[in-house]
Amino acid sequence: MATFLSFFLLSSLTLPLILNLVTGETLERNFLRHKKEKLTHFRVYWHDILTGQDPTAVQIMNPPANYTGATGFGLMRMIDNPLTLTPRLSSKMVGKAQGFYAASSKEEVGLLMAMNFAIFDGKYNGSTITVFGRNSVSDKVREMPVIGGSGLFRFARGYVEARTHDFQLKTGNAVVEYNCYVLHY
């Protein structure tokens, strides 16, 4: 019993030291203290194109065969959607929204959105923000969290507000205005 207790105490004291050596270094508390946190706001238009020769959203999963509801529950699309400065697709493209969305509600058209806004223009060229959250499509304004980022948006947090600018019922194509509010260093 004493041997087991000695082993347990010794291993509980050394394991954190070993894990620290294996998993990485501990950063100083003031690692980010010298950096000033900024709030950046930008607006982009997200073009979800389901039709034509070069769609930007493709269906990768169908709803279950036994589900016939009007909400599309179970449908999933992978996206590589253009982000432009104005609602016109011909306007300047400043990035892409890459990820997926899935119909995750049986009662309403509610989507789970998981996407990166990859910016490839201007000051934030090469940076991304990650949006992950619920999008209740029938609401006039939908809010989703920004859960991270890269490049100049490293350590990002914040939210986006989505407003449908145009939706074509016949094709399913949509243009959505995204106002992004991002805190970052």
C-alpha positions in Angstrom: 0.0 0.0 0.0 2.8 2.4 0.9 4.5 1.6 -2.4 1.4 2.4 -4.4 0.9 5.6 -2.4 4.5 6.7 -3.0 4.1 5.9 -6.8 0.8 7.8 -7.0 2.3 10.9 -5.3 5.4 10.8 -7.3 3.6 10.4 -10.6 1.0 13.1 -9.8 3.9 15.5 -9.2 6.0 14.6 -12.2 3.3 14.1 -14.8 2.5 17.8 -15.2 6.3 18.5 -15.6 6.6 15.8 -18.3 3.4 17.0 -20.0 4.7 20.6 -20.1 7.9 19.4 -21.7 6.0 17.3 -24.2 3.2 19.6 -25.1 4.9 23.0 -25.3 6.1 25.9 -23.3 4.3 28.1 -20.8 4.1 31.6 -21.9 4.6 34.6 -19.7 1.4 36.2 -18.3 2.1 39.5 -20.1 2.6 37.8 -23.5 -0.1 40.0 -25.1 0.1 42.9 -22.6 2.2 45.0 -24.9 -0.3 44.5 -27.8 -3.3 46.7 -28.0 -6.7 45.1 -28.6 -8.6 46.6 -31.6 -12.2 46.5 -32.7 -12.5 46.1 -36.5 -15.8 46.4 -38.4 -16.2 45.5 -42.0 -19.1 44.7 -44.3 -19.1 42.1 -47.0 -21.7 40.5 -49.2 -21.8 36.7 -49.2 -22.9 35.1 -52.5 -24.4 31.6 -52.2 -24.7 30.4 -55.8 -26.4 27.0 -56.2 -27.1 27.1 -60.0 -25.2 27.6 -63.2 -21.9 26.3 -64.6 -19.8 27.2 -61.6 -21.9 26.9 -58.3 -20.2 28.1 -55.1 -22.3 25.9 -52.8 -22.7 22.2 -53.5 -24.9 19.7 -51.7 -22.9 17.0 -50.0 -25.6 15.4 -47.9 -29.3 14.8 -48.5 -32.0 14.8 -45.8 -32.9 11.3 -44.5 -35.2 9.4 -46.9 -37.9 9.1 -44.3 -37.9 12.9 -43.6 -40.2 15.0 -45.9 -40.4 18.2 -43.9 -40.2 21.6 -45.5 -37.2 22.8 -43.6 -34.7 20.5 -45.4 -33.6 19.0 -42.0 -30.4 17.0 -42.7 -29.3 18.8 -45.9 -25.7 19.9 -45.9 -23.8 22.1 -48.4 -20.1 22.8 -48.7 -19.3 26.4 -49.7 -16.6 28.5 -51.4 -18.7 31.7 -51.6 -17.4 35.0 -52.9 -17.3 37.9 -50.5 -17.7 41.2 -52.3 -17.8 44.9 -51.3 -21.3 45.5 -52.7 -24.3 43.2 -53.4 -23.4 42.9 -57.1 -21.4 39.7 -57.8 -19.4 41.8 -60.4 -18.1 44.2 -57.6 -14.7 43.8 -56.1 -14.1 40.4 -54.5 -12.2 40.8 -51.2 -12.3 37.2 -50.0 -14.1 33.9 -49.8 -16.4 32.2 -47.3 -15.2 28.6 -47.1 -16.8 25.9 -45.0 -20.3 24.4 -44.8 -23.8 24.9 -43.6 -26.4 22.3 -42.6 -30.1 22.4 -42.0 -30.3 21.6 -38.3 -33.9 22.3 -37.3 -37.1 20.4 -38.0 -39.4 23.2 -37.0 -37.9 26.1 -39.1 -35.2 26.8 -41.7 -32.4 27.0 -39.2 -28.8 26.4 -40.3 -25.6 25.5 -38.5 -22.9 27.6 -40.1 -19.3 26.8 -39.9 -17.1 28.9 -42.2 -13.9 30.9 -42.5 -13.9 34.3 -44.1 -10.6 34.2 -45.9 -9.6 37.7 -46.8 -7.3 38.3 -49.8 -7.4 42.0 -50.3 -6.1 45.1 -48.5 -4.6 45.4 -45.0 -6.1 42.0 -43.9 -4.8 40.0 -46.9 -4.0 36.5 -45.8 -6.1 36.7 -42.6 -9.2 34.8 -41.7 -12.0 34.9 -39.2 -14.0 31.8 -38.2 -17.7 32.0 -37.8 -19.6 29.2 -36.1 -23.2 29.4 -35.0 -26.9 29.2 -35.6 -28.5 31.0 -38.5 -32.3 31.2 -38.3 -32.9 32.2 -41.9 -36.4 33.7 -41.5 -35.2 36.3 -38.9 -34.4 39.7 -40.4 -31.1 39.9 -38.6 -29.1 36.9 -37.5 -26.2 37.0 -35.1 -23.4 34.4 -35.1 -20.2 34.3 -33.0 -16.7 34.8 -34.4 -14.7 32.1 -32.5 -11.2 32.8 -33.8 -9.0 33.9 -36.6 -5.6 33.9 -38.1 -3.0 36.4 -39.5 -4.0 39.9 -38.3 -7.1 38.4 -36.7 -5.1 36.0 -34.5 -6.9 35.6 -31.1 -10.1 37.1 -32.7 -13.5 37.1 -31.0 -16.7 38.9 -31.8 -19.8 38.4 -33.9 -21.3 38.8 -37.3 -24.8 40.1 -38.2 -26.3 38.6 -41.3 -29.1 40.2 -43.3 -30.6 38.6 -46.4 -30.2 41.1 -49.2 -31.6 39.0 -52.0 -33.0 35.4 -52.2 -34.3 33.7 -55.3 -36.9 31.2 -54.4 -36.8 29.4 -57.7 -33.0 28.9 -57.7 -32.1 29.1 -54.0 -29.4 31.6 -54.8 -28.8 34.2 -52.1 -26.9 37.4 -51.4 -26.4 38.0 -47.7 -24.9 41.2 -46.1 -22.5 40.3 -43.3 -21.4 43.0 -40.8 -18.4 41.7 -38.9 -17.4 43.1 -35.5 -14.0 41.5 -34.5 -11.9 42.1 -31.5 -8.2 41.2 -32.2 -4.6 42.2 -31.4 
